[in-house]
Amino acid sequence: MQQTDVQLGETYLVKVAGNWVPVQITEDHPSGKGWNGTTTTGKTIRIASAQRLQQILNDDGDTANPKAKQTKATTGTTDMPKRDTSKRVATDAKPMSLINAAVHILAQGNREPMRCKDIVEQAISQNLWQPGKGLTPASTLYAAIGREIKTKGDDSRFRKAERGKFTVSTEA
């Protein structure tokens, strides 16, 4: 809604504390920016910008636009349409993160120390992890493993075997 479209004395839907509330615009704000309005409960609020105003309400509480959302101005409650969840795709399992894939790969076989670049290549080839938009997943994995070792200490799933190579800790 544009600032020039706002009319004094009209009732608009305004989002107040996460709820759509009918508010009658009573006057321009003394600062010249925005308006003062009154809710159906009698509370005076300031509306700073026209973007917070949604639609104009008629005297009977119906919206001026018949296709717009229905609101009861007398009770102060709004019947907003529910969010459409039919488009959500149900997935059975979340994809494995790269650090969890690293634990899985390092725990396989002979538990030999590996470089992060090799871990990333195996995670992709075994379809444990799919790369995103990042350009350096090996560096990201290296940092994540180092961060886990530093923060968890002896409880970490990883152990640094030699420079640039990691292995899974014996407890994992």
N, CA, C and O atoms as a DFTB+ gen file, in Angstrom:
688 C
 N C O
     1  1       0.850      -1.174       0.000
     2  2       0.000       0.000       0.000
     3  2       0.894       1.235       0.000
     4  3       1.937       1.247       0.653
     5  1       0.495       2.258      -0.718
     6  2       1.239       3.498      -0.804
     7  2       0.823       4.443       0.319
     8  3      -0.293       4.364       0.831
     9  1       1.724       5.324       0.687
    10  2       1.440       6.277       1.746
    11  2       0.326       7.236       1.348
    12  3      -0.441       7.678       2.203
    13  1       0.225       7.559       0.076
    14  2      -0.822       8.478      -0.385
    15  2      -2.204       7.829      -0.376
    16  3      -3.211       8.536      -0.408
    17  1      -2.274       6.486      -0.333
    18  2      -3.553       5.780      -0.336
    19  2      -4.207       5.717       1.037
    20  3      -5.392       5.400       1.137
    21  1      -3.455       6.013       2.101
    22  2      -3.978       5.899       3.457
    23  2      -4.901       7.073       3.750
    24  3      -4.553       8.230       3.511
    25  1      -6.107       6.751       4.280
    26  2      -7.103       7.778       4.572
    27  2      -7.417       7.778       6.064
    28  3      -7.566       6.722       6.679
    29  1      -7.513       8.969       6.633
    30  2      -7.869       9.089       8.051
    31  2      -9.315       8.639       8.244
    32  3     -10.169       8.891       7.394
    33  1      -9.580       7.974       9.361
    34  2     -10.924       7.510       9.678
    35  2     -11.244       6.136       9.122
    36  3     -12.254       5.547       9.507
    37  1     -10.417       5.602       8.225
    38  2     -10.646       4.272       7.656
    39  2     -10.019       3.215       8.556
    40  3      -9.116       3.506       9.340
    41  1     -10.511       1.983       8.431
    42  2      -9.996       0.854       9.216
    43  2      -9.211      -0.060       8.299
    44  3      -9.693      -0.471       7.243
    45  1      -7.996      -0.373       8.715
    46  2      -7.090      -1.225       7.949
    47  2      -6.653      -2.408       8.798
    48  3      -6.724      -2.369      10.027
    49  1      -6.204      -3.448       8.133
    50  2      -5.588      -4.559       8.845
    51  2      -4.115      -4.237       9.018
    52  3      -3.424      -3.886       8.062
    53  1      -3.642      -4.364      10.263
    54  2      -2.255      -4.065      10.590
    55  2      -1.695      -5.256      11.351
    56  3      -2.366      -5.817      12.217
    57  1      -0.466      -5.640      11.028
    58  2       0.165      -6.735      11.755
    59  2       0.772      -6.172      13.037
    60  3       1.718      -5.385      13.000
    61  1       0.212      -6.590      14.169
    62  2       0.664      -6.138      15.480
    63  2       1.057      -7.371      16.281
    64  3       0.217      -8.231      16.544
    65  1       2.309      -7.463      16.666
    66  2       2.822      -8.580      17.466
    67  2       2.511      -9.920      16.810
    68  3       2.167     -10.885      17.493
    69  1       2.630      -9.980      15.498
    70  2       2.446     -11.230      14.780
    71  2       1.009     -11.561      14.428
    72  3       0.760     -12.575      13.776
    73  1       0.056     -10.739      14.840
    74  2      -1.356     -10.996      14.560
    75  2      -1.923      -9.867      13.716
    76  3      -1.515      -8.713      13.856
    77  1      -2.870     -10.202      12.832
    78  2      -3.546      -9.193      12.023
    79  2      -4.678      -8.609      12.839
    80  3      -5.572      -9.329      13.282
    81  1      -4.638      -7.292      13.038
    82  2      -5.600      -6.604      13.891
    83  2      -6.217      -5.454      13.100
    84  3      -5.496      -4.709      12.436
    85  1      -7.545      -5.298      13.159
    86  2      -8.146      -4.128      12.521
    87  2      -7.840      -2.872      13.333
    88  3      -8.043      -2.838      14.546
    89  1      -7.349      -1.839      12.645
    90  2      -6.976      -0.590      13.299
    91  2      -7.597       0.561      12.525
    92  3      -7.471       0.638      11.303
    93  1      -8.270       1.457      13.247
    94  2      -8.832       2.646      12.626
    95  2      -7.798       3.760      12.732
    96  3      -7.328       4.078      13.824
    97  1      -7.445       4.353      11.587
    98  2      -6.477       5.442      11.558
    99  2      -7.172       6.693      12.084
   100  3      -8.168       7.135      11.512
   101  1      -6.653       7.268      13.170
   102  2      -7.308       8.422      13.791
   103  2      -6.655       9.741      13.410
   104  3      -7.351      10.746      13.259
   105  1      -5.317       9.763      13.248
   106  2      -4.639      11.022      12.938
   107  2      -3.255      10.759      12.373
   108  3      -2.714       9.660      12.494
   109  1      -2.695      11.784      11.757
   110  2      -1.300      11.711      11.341
   111  2      -0.427      11.804      12.576
   112  3      -0.782      12.490      13.535
   113  1       0.696      11.132      12.567
   114  2       1.611      11.190      13.705
   115  2       2.228      12.588      13.775
   116  3       2.518      13.174      12.733
   117  1       2.434      13.135      14.966
   118  2       2.972      14.496      15.087
   119  2       4.343      14.687      14.405
   120  3       4.676      15.800      14.001
   121  1       5.110      13.644      14.280
   122  2       6.416      13.778      13.628
   123  2       6.286      13.931      12.118
   124  3       7.248      14.301      11.444
   125  1       5.108      13.649      11.588
   126  2       4.897      13.730      10.149
   127  2       5.176      12.424       9.431
   128  3       4.946      12.314       8.227
   129  1       5.670      11.434      10.158
   130  2       5.962      10.120       9.577
   131  2       5.036       9.097      10.210
   132  3       5.193       8.765      11.385
   133  1       4.088       8.601       9.463
   134  2       3.198       7.571       9.961
   135  2       1.903       8.130      10.511
   136  3       1.572       9.298      10.311
   137  1       1.167       7.255      11.221
   138  2      -0.154       7.592      11.726
   139  2      -0.348       7.002      13.108
   140  3       0.356       6.077      13.512
   141  1      -1.311       7.551      13.822
   142  2      -1.791       6.961      15.061
   143  2      -3.120       6.292      14.745
   144  3      -3.912       6.796      13.948
   145  1      -3.353       5.145      15.384
   146  2      -4.578       4.418      15.166
   147  2      -5.076       3.788      16.443
   148  3      -4.351       3.708      17.435
   149  1      -6.328       3.337      16.414
   150  2      -6.941       2.712      17.574
   151  2      -7.419       1.319      17.192
   152  3      -8.075       1.141      16.165
   153  1      -7.089       0.329      18.022
   154  2      -7.545      -1.039      17.776
   155  2      -8.973      -1.187      18.282
   156  3      -9.521      -0.265      18.884
   157  1      -9.572      -2.345      18.037
   158  2     -10.940      -2.597      18.501
   159  2     -11.012      -2.694      20.013
   160  3     -12.089      -2.543      20.590
   161  1      -9.870      -2.949      20.672
   162  2      -9.850      -3.012      22.135
   163  2      -9.618      -1.641      22.755
   164  3      -9.645      -1.500      23.977
   165  1      -9.388      -0.613      21.907
   166  2      -9.200       0.739      22.408
   167  2      -7.756       1.144      22.575
   168  3      -7.486       2.274      22.982
   169  1      -6.834       0.281      22.283
   170  2      -5.418       0.585      22.434
   171  2      -4.958       1.468      21.271
   172  3      -5.299       1.213      20.116
   173  1      -4.185       2.504      21.587
   174  2      -3.650       3.395      20.567
   175  2      -2.272       2.897      20.159
   176  3      -1.417       2.631      21.004
   177  1      -2.068       2.776      18.845
   178  2      -0.777       2.331      18.347
   179  2      -0.299       3.288      17.271
   180  3      -1.087       4.017      16.669
   181  1       1.020       3.273      17.037
   182  2       1.602       4.079      15.971
   183  2       1.922       3.168      14.808
   184  3       2.481       2.087      14.992
   185  1       1.573       3.595      13.624
   186  2       1.883       2.859      12.404
   187  2       2.925       3.690      11.671
   188  3       2.637       4.795      11.209
   189  1       4.139       3.154      11.566
   190  2       5.253       3.929      11.037
   191  2       5.237       4.039       9.525
   192  3       5.625       5.071       8.977
   193  1       4.791       2.988       8.836
   194  2       4.839       3.042       7.378
   195  2       3.609       2.383       6.782
   196  3       2.930       1.586       7.430
   197  1       3.341       2.731       5.540
   198  2       2.177       2.194       4.845
   199  2       2.345       0.715       4.520
   200  3       1.356       0.037       4.241
   201  1       3.568       0.197       4.550
   202  2       3.789      -1.214       4.262
   203  2       3.170      -2.119       5.326
   204  3       2.898      -3.288       5.052
   205  1       2.946      -1.607       6.515
   206  2       2.319      -2.411       7.570
   207  2       0.815      -2.520       7.399
   208  3       0.182      -3.367       8.029
   209  1       0.235      -1.679       6.559
   210  2      -1.204      -1.700       6.324
   211  2      -1.506      -2.663       5.188
   212  3      -0.831      -2.634       4.160
   213  1      -2.507      -3.513       5.357
   214  2      -2.810      -4.522       4.357
   215  2      -4.002      -4.179       3.480
   216  3      -3.873      -4.153       2.256
   217  1      -5.134      -3.921       4.064
   218  2      -6.335      -3.702       3.276
   219  2      -7.323      -2.872       4.075
   220  3      -7.240      -2.778       5.299
   221  1      -8.236      -2.288       3.369
   222  2      -9.229      -1.441       4.006
   223  2     -10.449      -2.298       4.372
   224  3     -10.829      -3.195       3.620
   225  1     -11.053      -2.019       5.520
   226  2     -12.238      -2.749       5.972
   227  2     -13.472      -1.854       5.844
   228  3     -13.403      -0.642       6.052
   229  1     -14.596      -2.476       5.500
   230  2     -15.871      -1.757       5.458
   231  2     -16.415      -1.605       6.868
   232  3     -15.825      -2.112       7.822
   233  1     -17.535      -0.912       7.003
   234  2     -18.139      -0.705       8.319
   235  2     -18.622      -2.001       8.951
   236  3     -18.631      -2.120      10.176
   237  1     -19.024      -2.979       8.137
   238  2     -19.521      -4.238       8.689
   239  2     -18.404      -5.233       8.982
   240  3     -18.682      -6.369       9.365
   241  1     -17.134      -4.825       8.808
   242  2     -16.023      -5.706       9.137
   243  2     -15.534      -6.519       7.972
   244  3     -14.533      -7.222       8.104
   245  1     -16.205      -6.454       6.817
   246  2     -15.746      -7.185       5.643
   247  2     -14.722      -6.340       4.909
   248  3     -14.699      -5.115       5.028
   249  1     -13.887      -7.009       4.157
   250  2     -12.876      -6.292       3.400
   251  2     -13.501      -5.659       2.175
   252  3     -14.492      -6.156       1.642
   253  1     -12.911      -4.554       1.732
   254  2     -13.401      -3.883       0.541
   255  2     -13.128      -4.729      -0.688
   256  3     -13.862      -4.644      -1.672
   257  1     -12.102      -5.530      -0.648
   258  2     -11.764      -6.428      -1.748
   259  2     -12.403      -7.782      -1.446
   260  3     -12.010      -8.416      -0.467
   261  1     -13.368      -8.257      -2.236
   262  2     -14.044      -9.515      -1.907
   263  2     -13.129     -10.720      -1.962
   264  3     -13.425     -11.737      -1.335
   265  1     -12.018     -10.640      -2.699
   266  2     -11.099     -11.781      -2.768
   267  2     -10.093     -11.778      -1.627
   268  3      -9.330     -12.733      -1.478
   269  1     -10.077     -10.729      -0.824
   270  2      -9.100     -10.610       0.255
   271  2      -9.509     -11.477       1.441
   272  3     -10.593     -12.060       1.470
   273  1      -8.606     -11.544       2.419
   274  2      -8.844     -12.359       3.605
   275  2      -9.996     -11.789       4.415
   276  3     -10.151     -10.570       4.485
   277  1     -10.810     -12.644       5.029
   278  2     -11.952     -12.220       5.818
   279  2     -11.504     -11.885       7.237
   280  3     -10.651     -12.571       7.799
   281  1     -12.076     -10.833       7.814
   282  2     -11.727     -10.403       9.158
   283  2     -12.974      -9.951       9.890
   284  3     -13.866      -9.361       9.282
   285  1     -13.052     -10.217      11.179
   286  2     -14.152      -9.746      12.008
   287  2     -13.664      -8.549      12.810
   288  3     -12.935      -8.717      13.787
   289  1     -14.053      -7.355      12.413
   290  2     -13.589      -6.146      13.072
   291  2     -14.188      -5.991      14.466
   292  3     -13.596      -5.332      15.321
   293  1     -15.339      -6.581      14.704
   294  2     -15.993      -6.394      15.993
   295  2     -15.319      -7.187      17.098
   296  3     -15.308      -6.743      18.246
   297  1     -14.761      -8.339      16.790
   298  2     -14.159      -9.157      17.830
   299  2     -12.653      -9.008      17.911
   300  3     -12.050      -9.398      18.910
   301  1     -12.037      -8.455      16.888
   302  2     -10.593      -8.294      16.903
   303  2      -9.853      -9.552      16.498
   304  3      -8.626      -9.593      16.583
   305  1     -10.562     -10.576      16.060
   306  2      -9.897     -11.798      15.636
   307  2      -9.867     -11.850      14.120
   308  3     -10.728     -11.280      13.450
   309  1      -8.889     -12.525      13.596
   310  2      -8.786     -12.653      12.143
   311  2      -8.755     -14.115      11.773
   312  3      -8.212     -14.948      12.499
   313  1      -9.339     -14.413      10.642
   314  2      -9.314     -15.764      10.108
   315  2      -8.372     -15.772       8.917
   316  3      -8.816     -15.686       7.772
   317  1      -7.096     -15.874       9.174
   318  2      -6.107     -15.861       8.110
   319  2      -6.027     -17.254       7.506
   320  3      -6.156     -18.246       8.224
   321  1      -5.817     -17.344       6.198
   322  2      -5.718     -18.667       5.586
   323  2      -4.485     -19.407       6.091
   324  3      -3.448     -18.803       6.365
   325  1      -4.619     -20.707       6.205
   326  2      -3.518     -21.533       6.672
   327  2      -2.495     -21.686       5.561
   328  3      -2.825     -21.614       4.377
   329  1      -1.246     -21.897       5.961
   330  2      -0.170     -22.094       5.010
   331  2      -0.362     -23.415       4.273
   332  3      -0.686     -24.436       4.880
   333  1      -0.160     -23.384       2.972
   334  2      -0.335     -24.579       2.147
   335  2       0.875     -25.496       2.327
   336  3       1.985     -25.161       1.915
   337  1       0.649     -26.644       2.943
   338  2       1.729     -27.589       3.181
   339  2       1.699     -28.753       2.211
   340  3       2.492     -29.685       2.339
   341  1       0.793     -28.713       1.239
   342  2       0.673     -29.834       0.304
   343  2       1.859     -29.918      -0.646
   344  3       2.112     -30.979      -1.216
   345  1       2.588     -28.831      -0.829
   346  2       3.718     -28.828      -1.753
   347  2       4.991     -29.371      -1.118
   348  3       5.982     -29.593      -1.814
   349  1       4.978     -29.585       0.173
   350  2       6.165     -30.095       0.839
   351  2       6.408     -31.543       0.429
   352  3       5.475     -32.342       0.341
   353  1       7.651     -31.861       0.185
   354  2       8.019     -33.202      -0.223
   355  2       8.431     -33.980       1.016
   356  3       9.292     -33.543       1.781
   357  1       7.822     -35.111       1.201
   358  2       8.156     -35.949       2.344
   359  2       9.404     -36.759       2.021
   360  3       9.437     -37.539       1.070
   361  1      10.423     -36.551       2.839
   362  2      11.651     -37.321       2.653
   363  2      11.788     -38.282       3.818
   364  3      11.463     -37.953       4.959
   365  1      12.273     -39.469       3.513
   366  2      12.411     -40.479       4.557
   367  2      13.561     -40.156       5.489
   368  3      13.445     -40.335       6.702
   369  1      14.665     -39.685       4.944
   370  2      15.824     -39.419       5.777
   371  2      16.525     -38.159       5.299
   372  3      16.505     -37.817       4.117
   373  1      17.142     -37.485       6.247
   374  2      17.926     -36.318       5.929
   375  2      19.233     -36.767       5.297
   376  3      19.783     -37.788       5.708
   377  1      19.749     -36.044       4.315
   378  2      21.020     -36.457       3.745
   379  2      22.128     -36.329       4.785
   380  3      22.074     -35.479       5.673
   381  1      23.118     -37.179       4.656
   382  2      24.217     -37.222       5.607
   383  2      25.100     -35.988       5.428
   384  3      25.375     -35.570       4.303
   385  1      25.537     -35.415       6.533
   386  2      26.457     -34.288       6.451
   387  2      27.849     -34.807       6.106
   388  3      28.137     -35.994       6.264
   389  1      28.699     -33.916       5.637
   390  2      30.044     -34.321       5.224
   391  2      30.859     -34.819       6.402
   392  3      31.641     -35.757       6.252
   393  1      30.699     -34.223       7.552
   394  2      31.485     -34.662       8.716
   395  2      31.025     -36.040       9.199
   396  3      31.843     -36.843       9.647
   397  1      29.715     -36.318       9.111
   398  2      29.232     -37.656       9.466
   399  2      29.666     -38.686       8.426
   400  3      29.960     -39.833       8.763
   401  1      29.704     -38.270       7.158
   402  2      30.205     -39.162       6.116
   403  2      31.685     -39.461       6.340
   404  3      32.142     -40.572       6.073
   405  1      32.427     -38.479       6.826
   406  2      33.853     -38.687       7.110
   407  2      34.040     -39.722       8.206
   408  3      34.926     -40.571       8.104
   409  1      33.227     -39.669       9.248
   410  2      33.307     -40.677      10.310
   411  2      33.023     -42.059       9.735
   412  3      33.716     -43.025      10.052
   413  1      32.004     -42.149       8.893
   414  2      31.627     -43.424       8.289
   415  2      32.765     -43.986       7.425
   416  3      33.084     -45.173       7.505
   417  1      33.367     -43.133       6.607
   418  2      34.441     -43.578       5.715
   419  2      35.681     -43.970       6.501
   420  3      36.309     -44.985       6.199
   421  1      36.042     -43.179       7.506
   422  2      37.243     -43.485       8.293
   423  2      37.063     -44.738       9.147
   424  3      38.041     -45.412       9.471
   425  1      35.829     -45.052       9.511
   426  2      35.582     -46.246      10.322
   427  2      35.560     -47.519       9.486
   428  3      35.644     -48.619      10.031
   429  1      35.447     -47.380       8.164
   430  2      35.429     -48.551       7.293
   431  2      36.834     -49.126       7.134
   432  3      37.829     -48.416       7.286
   433  1      36.899     -50.379       6.837
   434  2      38.158     -51.022       6.434
   435  2      39.235     -51.034       7.499
   436  3      38.984     -51.382       8.653
   437  1      40.446     -50.647       7.096
   438  2      41.601     -50.791       7.976
   439  2      41.872     -49.570       8.846
   440  3      42.891     -49.535       9.535
   441  1      41.017     -48.592       8.839
   442  2      41.128     -47.387       9.670
   443  2      42.456     -46.670       9.441
   444  3      43.100     -46.222      10.390
   445  1      42.844     -46.569       8.224
   446  2      44.080     -45.892       7.866
   447  2      43.843     -44.385       7.817
   448  3      42.770     -43.961       7.389
   449  1      44.802     -43.563       8.239
   450  2      44.630     -42.110       8.174
   451  2      44.434     -41.642       6.732
   452  3      45.054     -42.159       5.803
   453  1      43.553     -40.647       6.569
   454  2      43.246     -40.148       5.229
   455  2      43.275     -38.627       5.208
   456  3      43.066     -37.971       6.229
   457  1      43.540     -38.074       4.014
   458  2      43.460     -36.635       3.800
   459  2      41.996     -36.259       3.568
   460  3      41.198     -37.089       3.132
   461  1      41.657     -35.029       3.856
   462  2      40.276     -34.565       3.693
   463  2      39.851     -34.621       2.236
   464  3      38.691     -34.915       1.949
   465  1      40.755     -34.348       1.316
   466  2      40.415     -34.394      -0.101
   467  2      39.985     -35.801      -0.503
   468  3      39.032     -35.966      -1.264
   469  1      40.688     -36.819       0.008
   470  2      40.340     -38.204      -0.294
   471  2      39.015     -38.604       0.356
   472  3      38.236     -39.363      -0.221
   473  1      38.770     -38.091       1.552
   474  2      37.507     -38.385       2.245
   475  2      36.329     -37.826       1.441
   476  3      35.311     -38.498       1.274
   477  1      36.474     -36.588       0.943
   478  2      35.410     -35.964       0.157
   479  2      35.160     -36.765      -1.117
   480  3      34.009     -37.008      -1.479
   481  1      36.225     -37.176      -1.798
   482  2      36.075     -37.960      -3.031
   483  2      35.347     -39.273      -2.762
   484  3      34.481     -39.668      -3.543
   485  1      35.685     -39.954      -1.672
   486  2      35.016     -41.219      -1.343
   487  2      33.559     -40.999      -0.935
   488  3      32.691     -41.807      -1.265
   489  1      33.295     -39.917      -0.224
   490  2      31.920     -39.627       0.187
   491  2      31.034     -39.400      -1.036
   492  3      29.876     -39.816      -1.058
   493  1      31.585     -38.740      -2.048
   494  2      30.826     -38.506      -3.277
   495  2      30.664     -39.803      -4.060
   496  3      29.578     -40.094      -4.560
   497  1      31.743     -40.589      -4.169
   498  2      31.669     -41.819      -4.960
   499  2      30.771     -42.873      -4.313
   500  3      30.165     -43.677      -5.021
   501  1      30.673     -42.884      -2.974
   502  2      29.805     -43.838      -2.285
   503  2      28.389     -43.291      -2.091
   504  3      27.565     -43.931      -1.438
   505  1      28.106     -42.129      -2.647
   506  2      26.798     -41.474      -2.534
   507  2      26.372     -41.240      -1.087
   508  3      25.188     -41.326      -0.762
   509  1      27.333     -40.947      -0.228
   510  2      27.017     -40.609       1.159
   511  2      26.720     -39.127       1.310
   512  3      25.981     -38.719       2.205
   513  1      27.305     -38.321       0.421
   514  2      27.173     -36.873       0.514
   515  2      27.204     -36.300      -0.892
   516  3      27.948     -36.783      -1.746
   517  1      26.400     -35.273      -1.136
   518  2      26.378     -34.591      -2.429
   519  2      26.908     -33.170      -2.248
   520  3      26.471     -32.463      -1.340
   521  1      27.836     -32.747      -3.091
   522  2      28.398     -31.398      -2.937
   523  2      27.353     -30.321      -3.220
   524  3      26.467     -30.497      -4.056
   525  1      27.475     -29.223      -2.515
   526  2      26.588     -28.081      -2.722
   527  2      27.259     -27.051      -3.602
   528  3      27.903     -27.391      -4.595
   529  1      27.107     -25.785      -3.236
   530  2      27.666     -24.705      -4.026
   531  2      29.096     -24.362      -3.617
   532  3      29.768     -23.599      -4.311
   533  1      29.564     -24.910      -2.514
   534  2      30.894     -24.579      -2.028
   535  2      31.988     -25.047      -2.977
   536  3      31.880     -26.104      -3.599
   537  1      33.042     -24.245      -3.079
   538  2      34.129     -24.558      -3.994
   539  2      35.216     -25.402      -3.350
   540  3      35.976     -26.064      -4.056
   541  1      35.308     -25.394      -2.028
   542  2      36.388     -26.111      -1.344
   543  2      35.841     -26.986      -0.216
   544  3      36.056     -26.671       0.954
   545  1      35.146     -28.068      -0.537
   546  2      34.593     -28.900       0.532
   547  2      35.667     -29.569       1.389
   548  3      35.438     -29.824       2.571
   549  1      36.829     -29.854       0.814
   550  2      37.903     -30.482       1.595
   551  2      38.401     -29.527       2.672
   552  3      38.669     -29.951       3.796
   553  1      38.525     -28.263       2.348
   554  2      38.956     -27.271       3.342
   555  2      37.895     -27.093       4.425
   556  3      38.222     -26.932       5.601
   557  1      36.641     -27.122       4.029
   558  2      35.545     -26.999       4.995
   559  2      35.541     -28.195       5.934
   560  3      35.351     -28.041       7.140
   561  1      35.751     -29.380       5.386
   562  2      35.814     -30.587       6.219
   563  2      36.995     -30.520       7.172
   564  3      36.865     -30.866       8.346
   565  1      38.150     -30.079       6.678
   566  2      39.350     -29.960       7.511
   567  2      39.080     -29.035       8.695
   568  3      39.442     -29.349       9.829
   569  1      38.447     -27.901       8.429
   570  2      38.131     -26.953       9.493
   571  2      37.130     -27.534      10.481
   572  3      37.258     -27.327      11.688
   573  1      36.131     -28.263       9.978
   574  2      35.117     -28.851      10.862
   575  2      35.721     -29.932      11.759
   576  3      35.385     -30.026      12.939
   577  1      36.604     -30.737      11.198
   578  2      37.254     -31.780      12.006
   579  2      38.146     -31.135      13.061
   580  3      38.140     -31.540      14.224
   581  1      38.909     -30.133      12.648
   582  2      39.771     -29.436      13.606
   583  2      38.978     -28.775      14.712
   584  3      39.394     -28.780      15.870
   585  1      37.826     -28.200      14.357
   586  2      36.965     -27.561      15.349
   587  2      36.404     -28.592      16.323
   588  3      36.318     -28.328      17.522
   589  1      36.020     -29.769      15.815
   590  2      35.498     -30.803      16.706
   591  2      36.575     -31.318      17.651
   592  3      36.307     -31.544      18.831
   593  1      37.777     -31.503      17.147
   594  2      38.873     -31.968      18.000
   595  2      39.168     -30.939      19.090
   596  3      39.403     -31.296      20.244
   597  1      39.152     -29.665      18.714
   598  2      39.459     -28.609      19.678
   599  2      38.370     -28.471      20.732
   600  3      38.679     -28.336      21.916
   601  1      37.099     -28.501      20.328
   602  2      36.019     -28.266      21.282
   603  2      35.692     -29.489      22.132
   604  3      35.395     -29.350      23.319
   605  1      35.743     -30.684      21.546
   606  2      35.357     -31.882      22.293
   607  2      36.535     -32.582      22.952
   608  3      36.341     -33.386      23.865
   609  1      37.736     -32.297      22.514
   610  2      38.922     -32.884      23.126
   611  2      38.943     -34.399      22.982
   612  3      38.897     -34.923      21.869
   613  1      39.012     -35.099      24.110
   614  2      39.084     -36.565      24.096
   615  2      37.777     -37.210      23.627
   616  3      37.786     -38.365      23.201
   617  1      36.663     -36.494      23.696
   618  2      35.374     -37.032      23.268
   619  2      35.142     -36.889      21.758
   620  3      34.090     -37.286      21.255
   621  1      36.104     -36.333      21.046
   622  2      35.959     -36.134      19.610
   623  2      35.933     -37.473      18.883
   624  3      36.524     -38.457      19.328
   625  1      35.222     -37.482      17.740
   626  2      35.166     -38.697      16.923
   627  2      36.416     -38.868      16.079
   628  3      36.642     -39.939      15.516
   629  1      37.233     -37.825      15.982
   630  2      38.412     -37.841      15.127
   631  2      39.687     -37.726      15.960
   632  3      39.673     -37.284      17.109
   633  1      40.789     -38.143      15.332
   634  2      42.114     -37.990      15.922
   635  2      43.048     -37.609      14.789
   636  3      42.979     -38.171      13.696
   637  1      43.929     -36.642      15.059
   638  2      44.880     -36.230      14.035
   639  2      46.044     -37.208      14.058
   640  3      46.742     -37.338      15.064
   641  1      46.247     -37.901      12.927
   642  2      47.283     -38.922      12.859
   643  2      48.633     -38.301      12.499
   644  3      49.646     -38.591      13.136
   645  1      48.641     -37.471      11.507
   646  2      49.843     -36.770      11.076
   647  2      49.390     -35.520      10.345
   648  3      48.192     -35.254      10.237
   649  1      50.338     -34.762       9.850
   650  2      49.995     -33.498       9.220
   651  2      49.042     -33.716       8.035
   652  3      49.373     -34.401       7.067
   653  1      47.843     -33.108       8.143
   654  2      46.872     -33.166       7.058
   655  2      46.082     -34.477       6.980
   656  3      45.252     -34.638       6.086
   657  1      46.326     -35.411       7.898
   658  2      45.611     -36.689       7.862
   659  2      44.914     -36.949       9.171
   660  3      45.428     -36.656      10.251
   661  1      43.721     -37.511       9.046
   662  2      42.920     -37.798      10.221
   663  2      42.510     -39.259      10.231
   664  3      42.474     -39.918       9.191
   665  1      42.208     -39.745      11.396
   666  2      41.657     -41.083      11.548
   667  2      40.522     -40.979      12.562
   668  3      40.371     -39.970      13.251
   669  1      39.746     -42.022      12.635
   670  2      38.660     -42.055      13.591
   671  2      39.236     -42.456      14.940
   672  3      40.130     -43.299      15.017
   673  1      38.721     -41.851      16.000
   674  2      39.230     -42.214      17.332
   675  2      38.797     -43.624      17.670
   676  3      37.845     -44.136      17.081
   677  1      39.471     -44.254      18.595
   678  2      39.195     -45.659      18.922
   679  2      37.830     -45.838      19.562
   680  3      37.267     -46.930      19.483
   681  1      37.271     -44.800      20.201
   682  2      35.957     -44.923      20.845
   683  2      34.821     -44.851      19.841
   684  3      33.727     -45.340      20.123
   685  1      35.050     -44.248      18.663
   686  2      33.969     -44.047      17.709
   687  2      33.575     -45.283      16.977
   688  3      32.672     -45.244      16.141
